Amino acid sequence: MSISHRFVIVTAIFVTCLITANIIAVKPIGLGISLFGVSLSLPAAIIIFPVSYIVGDILTEVYGYRLARRVIWLGFFCNLIAVAVIWIGQLLPPASVWEGQQAYESILGYIPQILLASFLAYVVGEFSNSFVLAKMKIMTKGRWLWTRTIGSTIVGQGLDAAIFISIAYVGRFSLSFIVITILTHWLVKTGYEAIATPLTYTVVNFLKKKEVTDTFDYETNFNPFSLRG
């Protein structure tokens, strides 16, 4: 299948959501709610990161796992470039008239533990999401799109939240705080996907009609590290 401009647009939106989410994730949003003595909060990335999963669903549903796999890796390497450039920018000596170096390091500086958690959670979460959706599409014979988008998100976002928060917070916060934070992220992001279902349906139907395609991954190699078949 030839690559259309619509596929390029969807890919650009996916990568933009991912990089933007990683930049603004440093800011926590207080929910004003406590559970078992733990004050609940969410990263500012909650406003955009779930969109990457919605777009990932659209990519897999319309174009199939093979092309979605390439986009997921593209997002990974684009994010790696962004992190590297931000880190280099931090190392460069600031001009004598600029007083924002400390703020730059505080907001954009990356802790290795956080980076490891972010990259690992992204790869596992996104590929799990795409894999589950592709398999469920075959099982349901292309019916009941909502079961695939929500079902794949439950798995993908659940793994993403569990991996990221466990690695990023271990040794820094109590076990109860980590567990409650994982559950909060998981439920909110899954709810986000459910609410966006009508929009997902609209975009999927539009793209299938314009692209004249509805891909089923019957003979696809689901190895995430393979860029063929």
Beta strands, then each sheet from edge to edge (+ up, - down):
strand 1: 28-35
strand 2: 38-43
sheet 1: 1+ 2-
end
